Amino acid sequence: MLTAAVVLLPLAAACGSEKADGEQAGSGSVSAEQPVTGVKWNVDSVTVDGTTHRAPAEAHVEIKDGKAAGTYGCNTFNANAAFEGDRVRLSDVRSTRMACEDAPMAFERVLSRTLTEGALTTEVKGTTLTLSTDDGNQVRLSRT
């Protein structure tokens, strides 16, 4: 099952604005200029084992009110988003299962595996969000 929703959870965790139960715990932003929740983030790339995979233009994630939703580039997804400090974890990921061209499907598999490797560490620099696994794999996103 594709789990792009995992992308969303890490985004929300970066700001520490929601509790694991989905209730608001703060302002919903890393700073006044850099909100993480309630923002559409474009997925730019996923780097796994040193190889960077460019995202399809449609790939995006948005986290709001303890939920994550978006598209892997072809199929859409949604999930619950739980926050633990600067780490996020997605659960109950649901995804459409449309047949897509080979390249978008290959990217979706890489993205969903990376997002479900466990809690992801979040880091926001300017308009870029980086989600990192404990093994050093990364999902890079940019604010729209």
N, C-alpha and C positions, 0 to 999 in steps of 0.2 A: 504494500500500500504506500502510495506516495504520501510524504508528510511534510509538505512545504510549510505547514502551519508552524512547524518548529522554528522557522525563521521568525515568525511573528513573536513568539514567546521571548526569544532573546532580545528583541527590540524593546519590549516592555520592561524587561528586567534591567536594562541599561539605565533606566531612569529611576528605578526603585520607587515608582509612583503608585504601584498597586501591591496589595497583599496577595498571598497565595489563593485566598478565597475570592479574589477579584475585586475587593473593595478598594476604593481610592485611599492611598496612604500618604499622598503628598500632592505636589502641584502637577505631576504628570510630565515633568521635563527635567533634563539634566541641568539646564540653566534656562533662564527666561528666553534665550535666543535659540536653544537647542532641544525642543521637545522630542520625545521618543514615541510616546503613545499618542494616538489620534493623528498620526502623520503617515502619509503614504511613502514607503521606502522602496526604491527601485533596487532590485538585486542586480549587482554589476558583475560579480564573478564568485566562483567557489574554488578554493585551492585545497587540494587533497594530495597528500604525499608529495608535495612540491610541484604538482602539475596544476596550472590554473585553467579553469573552464569558464569561458565567457557566457554570460546569461543571455537568453533570448530577450528582446526588447520589452516584451509584455510582463516579464517576471517581476512581481512586487509583493510587498507584505504590509499590513497595517494591524496594529495592536490597539485595542481599546476595551475598557471595562472587563479585563480578565479574559478576553478572547483574541484570537489571531485569525486573520483571513487574508487571502491573496491568490496569486496564481504562480505556478512553477514556470510558466511560459506558454503552457498549453492547457493543462488541467488546473482547476481551481481547488482550493483547500480551505478548511477552517479547523480550529482547535481551541482547547482551553490553554491559557497561558498562566503559569505560576512563577512567582518571583522569589528569589533568595539572594538578597543583597545585589551585587552586580552580575548575578547569574540568572538565567532564565531556563525554563523547562516547559516544553509543550506536551500536552496529553490529549487523548481522545481525538486524534487527528482524523479528519474525514476529507476525502478527495473524490473528484469526478474521475472517471476512467475512460476518457475519450482516446481514441486512436489518434496519434499525432505523427508527424514526420520523425525520422530517426534521430536527428540532432537534438530537437527539443526533448524527446523522450529520454535520450542519454543524459542530458543535463538534469532533467527532473529526478532521475535515479540518483545522481551524484548529490544534488541538493537535499533530497529527502533523507538520504543516509547520513549526511553531515549534520543535518538539523536534529536527528534523533539519536546521536551518539551520547546523549546525556545532557546535563546542564551546560549551557554555553555562557562563556564570559563575554560581557558586552563592553565595548569601548567606543565612545563618540569623540571624534575630532572634527570640528567644523561641521560640515554637512555630510560627513561619512560615518557610518556605523560599521564596526567590525565585530562579528560573532566568532569566538574561537572555542574549539573543542580542547579537551585536556591533552590530546595528541598533537595539537598545533595546527589542525586543519582550520580553515577560515572561510566565512561567508562575508563578502564586502557588499555594502549597500549604500545608496546615496539618497538624500532627501530630494523630493520633487518640489 
